[in-house]
Amino acid sequence: MKFIRSLIVAAVLSTTLITPSFAAEPADAQPAPEWMVGTYKGYNRNYSKTISKQDRAAVDSAVAQANVKAAPEEIDAALKSMETMPIKLTISADGQVTAKMASTITKGHYIGNNQIGWVGGWKSNIIRTDKGMNFSEVGNEANVSEYTRDK
């Protein structure tokens, strides 16, 4: 079961989360606010409960494309295991954002109005906290990643 879970997680990360770097800055890219610049460590502790139907369909497709034979409950367990995988987040002064989970890197850019625009077209709302910030997915606000500033 653990081996199947590893295969599922690898398929999900490699197929649904890998995004290329911006070829050019998006038109709405802006410098990041000073308080936001830095490195953070975070988690999406409710990922398996807040994944949208569209994203779940992409996950199921990724697992199938990777030729991993897995029952739905095995995929559910793999998604649940991703909730404990740390995410390293880096935000630079020019507004570029890099999120790394395992060996997967996702890129984005601060676009103003307390939002990050990600390669792939989705956006996250930024909520400042005492210890860092939280990101909530626009259109799926229950999907929240929590980040604490690295020391």
C-alpha positions as CSV (number, residue, x, y, z in Angstrom):
1,M,0.0,0.0,0.0
2,K,2.8,2.4,0.9
3,F,4.5,1.8,-2.5
4,I,1.3,2.4,-4.4
5,R,0.8,5.6,-2.4
6,S,4.3,6.8,-3.4
7,L,3.5,6.1,-7.0
8,I,0.3,8.0,-6.8
9,V,1.9,11.0,-5.1
10,A,4.7,11.0,-7.7
11,A,2.1,10.9,-10.5
12,V,0.1,13.7,-9.0
13,L,3.1,15.9,-8.4
14,S,4.7,15.3,-11.8
15,T,1.6,15.6,-13.9
16,T,-0.7,18.1,-12.2
17,L,1.5,20.5,-10.3
18,I,4.6,21.0,-12.4
19,T,4.4,24.2,-14.3
20,P,6.9,26.0,-16.5
21,S,8.6,29.3,-15.6
22,F,7.0,32.4,-16.9
23,A,8.4,33.1,-20.3
24,A,7.8,36.7,-19.6
25,E,6.4,38.6,-16.7
26,P,2.6,38.6,-16.8
27,A,1.0,42.0,-17.7
28,D,-0.4,42.4,-14.2
29,A,2.9,41.4,-12.3
30,Q,3.9,43.8,-9.6
31,P,6.7,44.1,-7.0
32,A,5.8,42.3,-3.8
33,P,5.0,44.4,-0.6
34,E,8.1,44.5,1.6
35,W,6.4,42.5,4.4
36,M,5.9,39.6,2.0
37,V,9.4,39.2,0.7
38,G,11.3,36.2,2.2
39,T,11.2,32.4,2.5
40,Y,8.5,30.4,4.3
41,K,7.7,26.9,5.2
42,G,4.1,25.7,4.9
43,Y,1.5,23.0,4.6
44,N,-1.8,22.5,3.0
45,R,-3.3,20.4,5.9
46,N,-6.7,20.0,4.4
47,Y,-5.8,19.3,0.8
48,S,-7.6,16.0,0.5
49,K,-10.8,17.5,1.9
50,T,-10.8,20.7,-0.1
51,I,-9.6,19.5,-3.5
52,S,-12.1,20.7,-6.2
53,K,-13.9,18.2,-8.4
54,Q,-11.9,19.5,-11.4
55,D,-8.6,19.0,-9.6
56,R,-9.7,15.6,-8.4
57,A,-10.5,14.6,-12.0
58,A,-7.0,15.9,-13.0
59,V,-5.5,13.7,-10.2
60,D,-7.4,10.6,-11.3
61,S,-6.2,11.3,-14.9
62,A,-2.6,11.8,-13.8
63,V,-2.7,8.4,-12.0
64,A,-4.2,6.7,-15.0
65,Q,-1.6,8.3,-17.4
66,A,1.2,7.1,-15.1
67,N,-0.2,3.6,-15.5
68,V,-0.7,3.2,-11.7
69,K,-3.4,0.8,-10.9
70,A,-5.1,2.3,-7.8
71,A,-8.5,2.1,-6.2
72,P,-10.2,5.4,-5.3
73,E,-9.4,4.9,-1.6
74,E,-5.7,4.5,-2.4
75,I,-5.8,7.8,-4.2
76,D,-7.6,9.3,-1.3
77,A,-4.9,8.1,1.1
78,A,-2.2,9.4,-1.2
79,L,-3.8,12.9,-1.3
80,K,-4.1,12.8,2.5
81,S,-0.4,12.0,2.8
82,M,0.4,15.1,0.8
83,E,-1.0,17.2,3.7
84,T,2.1,16.5,5.7
85,M,4.6,17.3,2.9
86,P,6.2,20.7,3.6
87,I,6.0,23.4,1.0
88,K,9.0,25.8,0.7
89,L,7.8,29.2,-0.5
90,T,10.0,32.0,-1.7
91,I,8.8,35.5,-2.6
92,S,11.3,38.0,-4.1
93,A,11.1,41.8,-4.1
94,D,10.2,41.8,-7.8
95,G,7.1,39.7,-7.0
96,Q,8.3,36.4,-8.3
97,V,6.9,33.4,-6.2
98,T,8.3,29.9,-6.2
99,A,6.6,27.1,-4.3
100,K,8.4,23.8,-3.9
101,M,6.9,20.5,-2.7
102,A,9.1,17.5,-2.8
103,S,10.9,17.9,-6.2
104,T,8.0,19.8,-7.8
105,I,8.3,23.5,-8.4
106,T,5.4,25.8,-9.1
107,K,5.9,29.4,-10.2
108,G,3.8,32.5,-9.9
109,H,3.9,36.2,-9.4
110,Y,2.4,38.8,-7.1
111,I,-0.3,40.6,-9.1
112,G,-1.5,43.1,-6.6
113,N,-4.7,43.3,-4.5
114,N,-3.2,40.6,-2.2
115,Q,-3.1,37.9,-4.8
116,I,-0.7,35.6,-6.4
117,G,-1.2,34.6,-10.1
118,W,0.2,31.1,-10.7
119,V,1.4,29.6,-14.0
120,G,-1.5,27.5,-15.1
121,G,-4.0,30.3,-14.6
122,W,-5.2,29.9,-11.0
123,K,-4.9,32.6,-8.3
124,S,-4.4,32.6,-4.5
125,N,-5.6,35.2,-2.1
126,I,-3.0,36.2,0.5
127,I,-4.0,36.6,4.1
128,R,-1.3,38.1,6.4
129,T,-0.9,36.4,9.8
130,D,1.2,37.0,12.9
131,K,3.8,34.3,11.8
132,G,3.6,34.6,8.1
133,M,0.7,34.3,5.7
134,N,-2.0,32.0,4.4
135,F,-3.0,31.4,0.8
136,S,-6.5,30.5,-0.2
137,E,-7.4,29.4,-3.7
138,V,-9.7,31.9,-5.5
139,G,-12.9,30.1,-6.3
140,N,-12.1,27.3,-3.7
141,E,-11.4,29.4,-0.6
142,A,-11.6,26.3,1.7
143,N,-8.3,25.2,0.1
144,V,-5.8,27.0,2.4
145,S,-2.1,26.7,2.6
146,E,-0.5,28.1,5.8
147,Y,3.0,29.5,5.7
148,T,5.4,30.5,8.5
149,R,8.3,32.7,7.8
150,D,11.7,30.9,8.0
151,K,14.1,32.3,10.5
